[in-house]
Amino acid sequence: MPKYLIQASYTADGLKGVLEKGGSSRRDVVQAMAAEQGGSLESFYFAFGDADVYATIDMPDNVSVASVAMTVSASGAVSAKTVVLLTPEEVDEAAQKSVHYVPPGS
């Protein structure tokens, strides 16, 4: 199943919700949301820096992840970035593919 890294940052209103109900409640919401779409939550961490949350999820496909991302972003409480993760074996497979490419200016 494809794996994704979610980097999320809360708005002021979103942080008020975290303060009110705690961090584990946010993890539980993400876990339930992934399961509802046929996926699972692998990890969920709060962090300092550019993002407030880093989560890895397994999801059936890009469409499922896009539906979750759109729903979360539409709430206005969270801004999220989704990164598709590749296994080393997938990179091995990609490296074996032949690609014809002409760089700009060539």
N, C-alpha and C positions, 0 to 999 in steps of 0.2 A: 504494500500500500504506500502511495507517495507520502513523503514527510515534508512538513512545512515549519518554518520558524516565523513566529509572530512577534513583532516588536510593537508594543503598545505604549502610548502616553495618555494619561488622563487629563481631562480639562479640570478646571476648578470644581465644577459640579460633580464630575466623576470622582475626584479625590474626596469630596464630602461623603459620597457613598461608601468609599473604602473605609474612611474613618468611622462611619456609622456602623457598618456591618462587618468590618474586618477583611483581612487579606484572604483568609481561607474561603470565605464566601465567594470571592471573585474567582478563585481557582475552581470551586464547585460549579459555578455558572458556566465557565469555559468547558469543563469536563462534560457537563450535561449537553451543552450545545454541540460539541463534537460528536458525542454518542448519538444524538438525535439525527445527525446527518450520516451516520454509519461509520464514524471515525472514533479516535480515542486520543486522549491527552497523555503525552509521554512525560512532559515536565512543565513546571510553571514556577517562575522565580520573579520576585520583585528585585529592582536594581536601582542603583544611583546612576546618574549620567543622562545620556540622550533619551533613553526610554525608561519607563517605569516598570514594565513587565517584559519578560522574555519567556515565551512558551513554545514548545514543540508539540505538534499534533500530527497524527496519521489520519489522512482523509482519503476517501475513495477516488476523488478526482478534483481537477481544478474548478469545475463548476460548483461543487459542494463548498470548497474553500471560498470561492467568490461570493456565494450567497451569504455565508457567515460574515465575511469581511464587509460586505455592503450593509448588512443589518447592523453590525456593531458600529460602523462609521456613521450611519444614519441616525444613531441615537444621540449624537452630539456630545456624548460623555467621554468618548475615547477616540483617539486618532491612532490608526494601526497601519503597519507596513507588513506585508506578507512576502516571505522569501521561500522559493522552492529549493529544497535541499536534495542533493544527489549523493548516492552511495559511491564508494570508491569503485565498485564494479560497474556502475552506470558510467562513470568517467572513463573506465577502461574501454567499455563498449563504444563510447563516443569518440575516443581517440583512434579507434580502428576504422571509423567511417571516413570515406574519401569525400573531400569537399573541394570544389573548384572555386577559388576566390581570387579576384583581381583587386589589389589595393587602390584607393583613390590616387589619381595622378600617374598611374602606370600605363 
